[in-house]
Amino acid sequence: MTLPVNAEVKGVAEDADGGVYVALLSTDAKGVTTGGLYVTRDGGKTWTQVGKDRVLAAPAGSGLVCSADAGKTWAKRCPAAP
């Protein structure tokens, strides 16, 4: 897949195996804000959305938290995602 068009890059990180992670945020014409975390392992030729079945949030001062139940509960440690 390719990365979403007109998205704002909120963060970039590289893991020890050379995977590059990009956090994106975008707002559509109706004002709906969406975002996602994407990873590439081939220098940016292809991207995979990470944890698309999970809700991810980064509240001020709390780091990254995730929810596997649509936001009912939150955890600082997210289960491994493909």
N, C-alpha and C positions, 0 to 999 in steps of 0.2 A: 504494500500500500504506500501511497505518498502521504506526506503531512498535509493537514488542512491548510487551505489558502487563507490569507489575511489573519492568521493567528499570531498572538503576541507571545514571544518566548519569555517564560518566567524563570527558567533555570535550565542549566546544562550540567551533566556530571558524567564521568567515565568510570567504569568499573575496572577491576584488576585484569579482566580478560579482554579488555578493549571494547566492550559494549558502550555505546554512547546513549545516554538518556536525555530526553528533552521534555520539559514540562511546558505545555501550551495552554493559552486561554484565548477564547474568541467570543465575540458577541455578534449575533445575527441581526438581520434587518428589523426584527421585531423586538430587539433588546434582550433576547435570551442569551445568557452567558453560559458557555460550556467550556470544558477543558479536558485535558488528558495527558497521560504520561506515555511517551513513545520511546522505543529502543531500536537502534540499528547495530548490526554486527558486521556490516559489509561496507563501511565507510559512507553510509547515507544513501546507498542505492535503493534499499528497501527499509521500511519501518513497520514495526508491530506495536499496536497499542497494548500497554501493560495494564493488567487489572481492570479491563473494561467492564467486568461484571461486578466490580466493587466500587464503592463510593470513597474517594480520596479527598482529604481536606488538609489545609495547612493553617490552622488558626494561629494568630499572633502569639509568639512565644511558646508554642506547643510542639513545633516540628510537624512532621507528616503523621497523620492518623488515618485509619481506614475503617470501613464498615462493610461487613458482608451481608447485612440484613437491612439494607436501604436506610441506614442512618439511625436505627433503633439503639444500637450499641456501637461503641467506638473502641479501637485498640491502637496502642502505639506501635505494636508489632503486627505487621500484616502477614498473613500466610503467603508462602511462596507462590508466585504467579509465573505462568509459562512465558 
